[in-house]
Amino acid sequence: MFYERLLSEKIKNVWNQSKVLLLLGPRQVGKSTLLRHLFKDYQHIVLDPTYDQYNIKNDPDLFLKSFPAPLVLDEIQYYPELLSALKRKVDSQIRCNSTYSLVLRIFLCSRMCLKV
């Protein structure tokens, strides 16, 4: 069951002005549920800390090419390699700005603070 949260509108407003949104919070408060509810049409990927099924550690850029935006990445703190790749991807979208280029939008849903 989903309960509407006060943050829903704020998250939507921030998303409309941003290319990347990082949602941080304590464990088990509904961060992933909230994003699944707000962005039902987006692909959601939960990153497993024990098994790198997407080979992210070796090639984070290839991982991002394999999953087009918009994209929700859950548990990204287990793959800090993705942060640099995300920055490169967003920066390249900004540099290639034209009337037909796609805007990269990615949600990072984390259950703990990132220490980078």
N, C-alpha and C positions, 0 to 999 in steps of 0.2 A: 504494500500500500504506500502511495506517495502522499506526503503532506507538503502543501505549498510552503515555500520558505521566503522569508523577507529578502534574502539575497538574490532571489530569482531575477527581479527587475534590474538590480545593479549589475549582475553578471551579464545580462543581455545588453545593457547600455555600454558597458566596458567592451564587450565583444564587438559591438558595432563601430568602435573607434580604434580597435587594436588588431594586430595580426597574430599575436600570441597572448594567451591568457594562462596564468599559473594559479591554480587553486590549491591552497595549502590549508591544513586543519588537522585537528586531533583524529585519532583512529575512531572508526565506527560512528561517525556523525552524519554520514550520508552524502559525502562529496561525489562519489561515483554515481550514486542514484540520482542526485540532482542533475548532473551533466547528462546522464542517459535520458532523463525526462525533458530537459530543455532542448537537447540536440538529438532528437530521435533519428534524424536522417543521416547523421554523421557516422562514419565507421569508428568503432571503439575497439582499442587494442589494449589488453591487460598484459603488461610485461612481467614475466615470471623471473624472480631473482635466482632461481636454481637451475633454469634451463634456458639458454639463449637460442630459442628456436629460430629466430630471425637473423642470427649472426651479426647482431648489432655491435658487439664489442670489436669485431674485425672490420666492419664496413658500415658505419652508421649512415653514411650518405646513400648507399645502395638501399638501405632500409627505407629511408624517406622517399626515394624514387619509386619504390615498390608500392607505397601506399599514398595515393594522391589526397590532397587536402580537399575538404576539411576533415580533420582527424582528431580523435580524442585519444591521448596516450595516458594510460593509468599506470601508476607505480614507476614513473620515469626515474625516480631517485636511484633505482638499481642500475641505471645505465647513464652515468654522467657523460659518456662519450657522445650521447645524442645532443647535448646542449650546444656544443660547437657546431655540429652538423645543422642543427636548427637555425642557429645564427647565420651560417653561410647561406642556407636556403632562403631565409627571409630577406637577407641583404641582397641576394641575387634577384629576387622578385622585385625589390624596390628599384634596383639599378635598371632592370628591364621594363620599367613602367611604360606601358603603352595602352592604347584604348582596348586592345584585345587580350592583354596578358591576364592571367589568373592571379588572384590575390591569395596568398598562402595564409591559411588560418589554422592554427593548431592549438588545442587545449592540452595542457599538461596537468594531470590530476595526480597529486602526490599525497601520501599519507604521512610524510615527515619532511622537515626542512632539508633543503639541499645544502650540502657543504661543498662548495667548489672553490 
